[in-house]
Amino acid sequence: MSRSHRLVCDGCSFLVTQCVCQWIPSINNPLPVVVIQDQREAKHAKNTLTLLRLVLPSLRCISAQSGEELHAALDVLPLDRWRLVFPNEGSSPLEQVTEEEKAEIEGIILIDATWRKAKRLFLSTPKLQAMISWHFVSPPHNDYAIRKSPKEEALSTLEACAYAIEQLTEKNMQPLRDFMVSAQAFQWRQQPEGHQHRNRDV
Ligand SMILES: [Zn+2]
């Protein structure tokens, strides 16, 4: 492999051979978003959070690995005015949030991890359990065809974020989904043959 294959794009931070800059849409998202990320998920080549951050530069990412960092980050947020997007026994349907509640919401928190790890993080973090949380009743079809998901209906972090913003702000987030599909299809084609057969370990 020649050296040029290792060059990284200044715009998207992918290798220049995997550059997705030409598809990054311009979206003005008024809703602050925090994502708690599992580091193992971050290393996965098909992780959607990397793409999501290119479209929403204001998105804040917190590592799930450091309990201290996570608690410090949660401590400074007025969590009564933030919402956790994570299905659990106490969550309510995002689709039924009233206009009054929407007006009070300052931001949303999502968890970027496998279902199992996200649940463990939730159960071991009282501050997250104390938050008002949401699940989706009728999310759009899952476009995430490349990476195999254990649950047919499971949305990627990017799709979950897009849907939540749409429900809360009525902004059209389809350009964000289109970007994911274009970028992943392109990067998939650019991958060396051997890498295409790697599936995620769940
Ligand atoms: Zn680029």
Residues whose N, C-alpha, C, O or C-beta is under 5 A from the ligand:
A	BS01	ZN	C9 G11 C12 C19 V20 C21
